[in-house]
Each structure stands twice: as C-alpha cells, then as structure tokens.
Amino acid sequence: MDKLYLASLLRDIEGLEEEFGISTIAELKKFLGDELEKKTLVIMPNNTGANCRCAICGKRTQPRIPYEIFLCDTFDEVCSECAKKYDTALAEMLEFYYTKSEAEHAEGEG
C-alpha cells in the first residue's frame, strides 16, 4: 500500500469517529456486527477450469463452465458450500441450471 492510500483510509476512519464515535477497530467490528459476515455473491460466466481457492473459506474449488458463483465485483470464485451458506437461493439456481443441462444432454445422447 502506498502512503496516499493509507492517508485516505485515515481520513475515512476519522470521519467514522466524528459521525459514529468509533475510534478503534474493535468498536467498528462491534458496530457493524452481522454486516461483516454478509457476502454478496453473483453468477457470472466462467471460462476457466483451473482449480482456484474459494474466496471465502480458502478450500480448493471445482469450477464449472460456462457459469460459476463469484464474490460480487470480483473474479474470485466461491465454493459450493460457501455459496449455499451465504446465498442458498443463488446456489440452488446454479445447481438447477447444471442439473437441467445434464438431463438435456443425456436425452440428446439417448
């Protein structure tokens, strides 16, 4: 990190202290509470089959093509277990897509 970025962070922290009376990281964590645990996930196109690490838990992922679940505003993949934990409906929607695709593919071969 460069000094300019750190100076910007310091100004933001000083603003928190003025507006909310928060002056320590512990106070900030307490103030945010459950918001720290929330993760915004999205389904995006995935064109790589390379194993990556889950952006949340760090476990190796089993990426699928053409779609996968990522942390919002990143290309950081999320494993299926974490996706189910943080956004069950989104995880189920992607699972439905792959189940339907596999069934249609099997019908085409039969």
C-alpha positions in Angstrom: 0.0 0.0 0.0 1.2 3.4 -0.7 1.1 6.4 1.7 -1.5 8.3 -0.2 -4.0 5.3 0.1 -3.2 5.0 3.8 -3.8 8.7 4.3 -7.2 8.4 2.6 -8.1 5.5 4.9 -7.1 7.5 7.9 -9.4 10.3 6.8 -12.2 7.8 6.5 -11.6 6.4 9.9 -11.5 9.9 11.4 -14.9 10.5 9.8 -16.3 7.4 11.5 -15.0 8.7 14.8 -16.8 12.1 14.3 -20.0 10.6 13.0 -20.4 7.4 15.0 -18.0 7.8 17.9 -15.9 4.8 16.6 -12.2 5.1 17.2 -10.9 1.6 17.3 -11.2 -1.5 15.0 -12.9 -3.4 17.8 -15.6 -0.7 18.1 -16.0 -0.7 14.3 -16.4 -4.5 14.3 -19.0 -4.3 17.1 -20.9 -1.5 15.3 -21.0 -3.5 12.1 -22.0 -6.8 13.7 -23.6 -9.2 11.3 -22.8 -6.9 8.3 -19.2 -8.2 8.4 -20.5 -11.7 7.8 -22.6 -10.9 4.8 -21.2 -11.7 1.4 -22.7 -10.6 -1.9 -22.5 -13.4 -4.5 -23.2 -13.4 -8.2 -23.4 -15.9 -11.0 -21.1 -14.9 -13.9 -19.6 -16.6 -16.9 -16.6 -18.8 -16.2 -14.3 -19.8 -19.0 -11.6 -21.5 -17.0 -11.5 -24.9 -15.5 -8.5 -24.2 -13.3 -8.8 -25.0 -9.7 -8.7 -21.9 -7.5 -9.2 -21.3 -3.8 -12.6 -20.3 -2.5 -12.6 -16.5 -1.8 -14.4 -17.1 1.5 -13.1 -20.3 3.1 -9.9 -20.9 1.1 -10.7 -24.5 0.1 -10.0 -25.7 -3.5 -12.9 -25.1 -5.8 -14.2 -27.4 -8.5 -15.1 -24.7 -11.1 -17.7 -25.4 -13.8 -18.1 -23.9 -17.2 -19.9 -21.9 -18.5 -21.1 -20.4 -15.2 -19.9 -20.2 -11.6 -20.5 -18.2 -8.4 -18.2 -15.3 -7.6 -17.9 -12.6 -5.0 -19.6 -9.6 -6.3 -17.4 -7.1 -8.2 -14.5 -9.7 -8.4 -13.4 -12.7 -10.3 -12.9 -14.6 -7.0 -14.7 -18.0 -7.2 -16.7 -19.3 -4.3 -17.0 -23.0 -3.5 -20.5 -24.6 -3.5 -20.5 -25.0 0.3 -19.9 -21.3 0.9 -22.4 -20.3 -1.8 -25.1 -22.4 -0.1 -24.2 -20.8 3.3 -24.2 -17.2 2.1 -26.8 -17.3 -0.7 -28.8 -20.5 -0.8 -31.2 -19.4 -3.5 -28.4 -18.4 -5.8 -26.6 -21.7 -5.2 -29.7 -23.7 -5.9 -30.4 -21.7 -9.1 -27.0 -22.6 -10.5 -27.4 -26.2 -9.4 -30.7 -26.3 -11.1 -29.1 -25.0 -14.3 -26.5 -27.7 -14.3 -28.9 -30.5 -13.4 -31.2 -29.4 -16.2 -28.3 -29.1 -18.7 -27.0 -32.6 -17.8 -30.5 -34.1 -18.2 -31.0 -32.4 -21.6 -27.6 -33.6 -22.7 -28.4 -37.2 -21.6 -31.7 -37.1 -23.5 -29.8 -36.0 -26.6 -27.5 -38.9 -26.4 -30.2 -41.5 -25.8 
